[in-house]
Amino acid sequence: MRICFIGAVWSFVYFSLLYLLLKQGWNFDALNLKHWRIISNYWNDGYTIKATDWLFFIIILAAIPVWIMGWRKMCKVSLMRIIFFPILWYHDYQERKYAQMPKSVVLKNMGGKIGAKQSPKQALEEMIANRMPKEKEKKDLNSNKIRSSVEEKSRSFHEKFEG
């Protein structure tokens, strides 16, 4: 079912474009038997083919093989990709457009002192100082004091429980 649907759509589009190309380029109507007779008469009378006529004959001879190859190629393409082509194309366009943009936004002159000017060296030193890890407040972490307080609490708990 899928192959038949793709074949019908592909055939309509391909032969419509081929018809328009032949009609605009050489004023040849492939559906008119009279035009085919004119080509046959030229062929039988030994007509000399000009450079522009070579392209015409190449298009006529390659029409069926290109149609079959196109049908095979279209069968390999996902039907959803064809249906949603405009949406996918726009998404890819936006992705390419914004891929060149920087990944982060840099805000300048935010939080600075009003009226105070810094030299580049001072600004660099301030930036480095802000990024350096700050020393943690030293807490009394003497292990002996902690151990003794745990032992004292444990002893007082046992005294209450036994006494």
C-alpha positions in Angstrom: 0.0 0.0 0.0 2.8 2.4 0.9 4.7 1.7 -2.3 1.6 2.3 -4.4 0.9 5.5 -2.7 4.5 6.8 -3.0 4.5 5.6 -6.7 1.3 7.5 -7.5 2.5 10.7 -5.9 6.0 10.4 -7.3 4.6 9.7 -10.8 2.3 12.7 -10.7 5.0 15.1 -9.6 7.7 13.7 -11.9 5.6 13.6 -15.1 4.1 17.0 -14.4 7.6 18.5 -14.1 8.7 16.6 -17.2 5.7 17.8 -19.1 6.3 21.4 -18.1 10.0 21.2 -19.0 9.3 19.8 -22.5 6.5 22.2 -23.1 8.5 25.3 -22.0 11.8 24.3 -23.6 10.8 22.8 -26.9 7.0 23.4 -27.2 6.6 19.6 -27.2 3.4 18.0 -25.8 4.2 14.5 -24.8 0.5 13.7 -24.6 -0.2 14.8 -28.2 0.2 12.1 -30.9 0.8 14.7 -33.6 4.0 15.8 -31.9 5.3 12.2 -31.8 4.6 11.9 -35.6 6.6 15.0 -36.3 9.6 13.5 -34.5 9.1 10.3 -36.4 9.0 12.1 -39.7 12.2 14.0 -38.9 13.9 10.8 -37.9 12.8 8.9 -41.1 13.8 11.9 -43.4 17.4 11.8 -42.0 17.1 15.0 -39.9 20.4 16.3 -38.6 20.3 16.7 -34.8 21.5 20.1 -33.5 23.1 20.7 -30.1 19.8 21.8 -28.4 18.0 18.8 -29.8 20.5 16.4 -28.1 19.4 17.6 -24.8 15.8 17.0 -25.8 16.5 13.4 -26.9 18.5 12.7 -23.8 15.6 13.9 -21.6 13.1 11.7 -23.6 15.3 8.6 -23.5 16.2 9.1 -19.8 12.6 9.8 -18.7 11.6 6.2 -17.8 14.9 5.2 -16.1 15.0 8.4 -14.0 11.3 7.8 -13.1 12.1 4.3 -11.8 15.2 5.4 -9.9 13.3 8.2 -8.3 10.5 5.9 -7.3 13.0 3.5 -5.6 14.7 6.5 -3.9 11.4 7.8 -2.7 10.4 4.4 -1.2 13.5 4.6 1.0 12.6 8.0 2.4 10.4 8.1 5.4 6.8 9.1 4.7 6.7 11.3 7.8 9.9 13.1 6.6 8.1 13.9 3.3 4.9 15.1 5.0 6.7 17.2 7.7 9.4 18.5 5.3 8.5 22.2 5.8 8.6 21.9 9.6 11.8 19.8 9.6 13.5 22.2 7.1 12.6 25.3 9.3 13.9 23.5 12.4 17.2 22.7 10.7 17.4 26.3 9.4 16.9 27.7 12.9 19.4 25.2 14.3 22.1 26.3 11.8 21.2 29.9 12.3 21.7 29.8 16.1 24.6 27.4 16.1 26.9 30.3 15.3 25.7 32.3 18.3 27.7 32.2 21.6 26.6 29.6 24.1 26.3 32.0 27.0 25.3 35.6 27.5 27.8 38.0 28.9 26.3 41.0 30.8 28.7 43.9 31.1 28.7 46.8 33.6 26.5 44.8 36.0 27.1 45.3 39.7 30.1 47.6 39.3 30.7 50.6 41.4 29.2 53.8 40.0 31.9 56.3 39.1 34.8 54.1 40.1 37.1 53.2 37.3 39.4 50.2 37.5 42.5 49.4 35.5 42.5 46.2 33.6 45.0 44.8 36.0 42.8 45.6 39.0 39.7 44.1 37.3 41.7 40.9 36.6 42.9 40.7 40.2 39.3 41.2 41.5 37.9 38.6 39.1 40.6 36.1 40.3 39.9 36.9 43.9 36.1 36.3 43.4 36.8 32.9 41.8 39.2 31.6 44.3 37.8 29.4 47.0 37.2 31.2 50.3 38.8 29.8 53.5 36.2 28.0 55.5 35.6 29.3 59.0 37.8 27.3 61.3 35.7 25.3 63.7 37.0 23.6 66.8 37.4 20.2 65.4 39.8 18.9 67.9 39.2 15.1 67.9 40.1 14.7 71.6 37.4 17.3 72.6 34.8 15.5 70.4 35.7 12.1 71.7 35.6 13.3 75.4 32.1 14.9 74.9 30.7 11.7 73.3 32.1 9.6 76.2 30.6 12.1 78.7 27.1 11.9 77.1 27.3 8.2 76.8 28.3 7.9 80.5 25.5 10.2 81.6 23.0 8.2 79.6 24.0 4.9 81.2 23.9 6.5 84.7 20.3 7.6 84.1 19.3 4.2 82.7 20.9 2.2 85.6 20.2 4.6 88.4 
